């Protein structure tokens, strides 16, 4: 060179050149992230968590709708087959989505797969709300299968990333808490069944929000499908029966729905904090949490009274830790679409299992009292969550996405994710008023006669596969009753859409309510009154093989003149049952009822004139109010009534009016209206 300098050796320039190139690539990635509108500012963590949460809310809502929708399928056998068919459909839908978005080789979803599936669920959910009759049943069950499919694929997409297991677990826990808060704010009557502005606003925000979130995270892939993705199935069982079912927990504890719901939501908040604190999730804590799940699940449905809230809270915390552990990808599942489709189908059993048990229990009680299913689900989560050490990142990747291409682990924006619990808490607070227990009315009734409405509500579901407690309330309200006796009152039962019929009607009609549990506290009898209900007593009726557990409920109403009338609501065995066991139950009931008049006994008594049951009642001094009025119109089934199952019997009272309401048909039974007054 002219100045005499020499060129440095190439090996001395290499480190500087490599470092410069690395910095240039990093700067380019940073600029692309800042300018790409599809890249969230937090590298997508909070967005992906939010997507899983919203999809969880949609899936739980549609899963609850599965029970009422199956009313449109005649017979328990065909309904059960339809439920299993939905699981197969979920797996088939997963295969179609994966193939349509070019994931044929790996079988693991990417952002496009999740976006396409979320859009399909959103459209189906909106269409269901606008339909009725058989079309709603078909489209609704398809929507359930799609929701289960897309939630599973979204969890696989999120959990297949570094730290993705915790992200997916957070989304599921947040979604369960948000679903609980939304239920409370709606009085446990889901938006899907509402046709007014509230229903359409809520029904529109959730699907649109899910699609918007899926569009943001549509870019990118994952390292593969977690091997323990099947644990979503047991999780759905626990979510639908306990974790996101405040009505059933309230029925089990006997505590007000608003109090129970707030405790459940706060338990979700604590679970989110726990999963966000990796320093607390030691190996010992993970194992303890996994082992605690089945015990807490059993305690949540076996322990009665306010003490039951303790295992419910423990269950929520343990499930959150088990999900974070089990969904963390240690080794990805084998490649291929069939494996993913099979995993989705297995998860679908989490939706199907509670429905299948409920359907089987109607035809012939299983004798398991509904506690075996959560216990089995808890044991399955224990198996999935028993892992002492969890890797910080996957150690095995698919051949399509080599290890060098795996997205680096991003630090959690914990504060941003903690803020995601706010909507659930706000919704629970909003639901404080509509779920508050109605205070007792005046000490005495408004007159010296009683207008009584008796109705078997068929867990609130109409023969047309509809769930409309507002229509039930309007029908009762039009009769201006003093006392309402109800049977088959659902409180969180999956076949009843998770609705707390007793609390909802009490608040809507502004009437005090007392409830007698039966069938694992999910179904029972109830009495509502405008005046005070005193000295409420629950009488457990003898078990009869082939029939659910039944109970009778009695309470005292005081007339304006001071006369105390004992009112009882009861549901005896079906008319198709053998007469001998039914007579035994009837004798036990009459022995428990007070012998003094005046008194009213209303419900499914099945006492046709000349029958052995009618003879027993006549001998005990009970007279059919319809017989006294000369009106024995049939009450069952409501679409073509041929049988008089529903009766209002009385002692020391006379009938001044009787009527069987033939419209609207909000149950498979028709309501009976009686006006009674004491004799003399």
Secondary structure, 3 states (H helix, E strand, C coil): CCCCCCCCCHHHHHHHHHHHHHHHHHHHHHHHHHHCCCCCCCCCHHHHHHHHHHHHHHHHHHHHHHHHHHHHCCCHHHHHHHHHHHHHHHHHHHHHHHHHCCCCCCCCCCHHHHHHHHHHHHHHHHHHHHCCHHHHHHHHHHHHHHHHHHHHHHHHHHHCCCCHHHHHHHHHHHHHHHHHHHHHHCCCCCHHHCCCHHHHHHHHHHHHHHHHHHHHCCCCCCCCCECCCCHHHHHHHHHHHHHCCHHHHHHHHCCCHHHHHHHHHHHHHHHHHHHCCHHHCCHHHHHHHHHHHHHHHHHHHHCCCCCHHHHHHHHHHHHHHHHHHHCCCCCECCCCHHHHHHHHHHHHHHHHHHHHHHHHHHHCCCCCCCHHHHHHHHHHHHHHHCCCCCCCCCCCCCCCCCHHHCCCCCCCCHHHHHHHHHHHHHHHHHHHHHCCCCCCCCCCCCCCEEEEEEEECHHHEECCCEECHHHHHHHHHCCCCCEEEEEEEEECCHHHCCCEHHHHHHHHHCCEEEEEEECCCCEEEEEEECCCCEEEEEEECCCCCCCCCCEEEEEEEECCCCCEEEEEEEECCCCCCCHHHHHHHHHHHHHHCCCCCCEEEEEECCCCCCCHHHHHHHHCCCEEHHHHHCCCCCCECCCCCCECCEEEEEECEEEEEEEECCCCCCCCECCEEEEEEECC
